[in-house]
Amino acid sequence: MKLYIGGAYQGQEELAGRENPGAEFFFAWHEKVRSLLEEGVDPLAYTETFCKEHPQAVVTADEVGCGLVPMEARERAFREAAGRALCCIAAHCDTVTRVSCGIGMRIK
C-alpha cells in the first residue's frame, strides 16, 4: 500500500498516477471519511477493513488538520476522523509521500 498526502491541489493524484501506472487507486480519502461520517459509519473501522482488503492500493488525501481549528463541532470531528483514518493507512503502507507543488518527498 502507498499513501500520497499534501495540501489541496498540490498534485498528489498526478504524482501517484505517474509513479504507479496501472495500480488500484483510491483518491481523496479525506472525502471518503466525510461521507462515512455523514452515513453514520465509523471511518476508522472502515479504514482498517479497507487496508486488509486492499493491501496493494494507492491512496491519496488532502491534509485537513492544518490551520485554524473550526468552530463547528462537526468539522472538528471530521478533522479528527480523517487524521485517525490516515494514520491507520500510513501504518499499513510501504511508502508515504508528502506532496508539495507536485514534488514528492518520501516520509516513510
Secondary structure as GFF3:
##gff-version 3
##sequence-region A 1 108
A	DSSP	beta_strand	2	6	.	.	.	ID=ss1
A	DSSP	alpha_helix	12	19	.	.	.	ID=ss2
A	DSSP	beta_strand	25	26	.	.	.	ID=ss3
A	DSSP	alpha_helix	29	39	.	.	.	ID=ss4
A	DSSP	alpha_helix	43	53	.	.	.	ID=ss5
A	DSSP	beta_strand	58	62	.	.	.	ID=ss6
A	DSSP	alpha_helix	73	92	.	.	.	ID=ss7
A	DSSP	beta_strand	95	100	.	.	.	ID=ss8
A	DSSP	beta_strand	103	106	.	.	.	ID=ss9
###
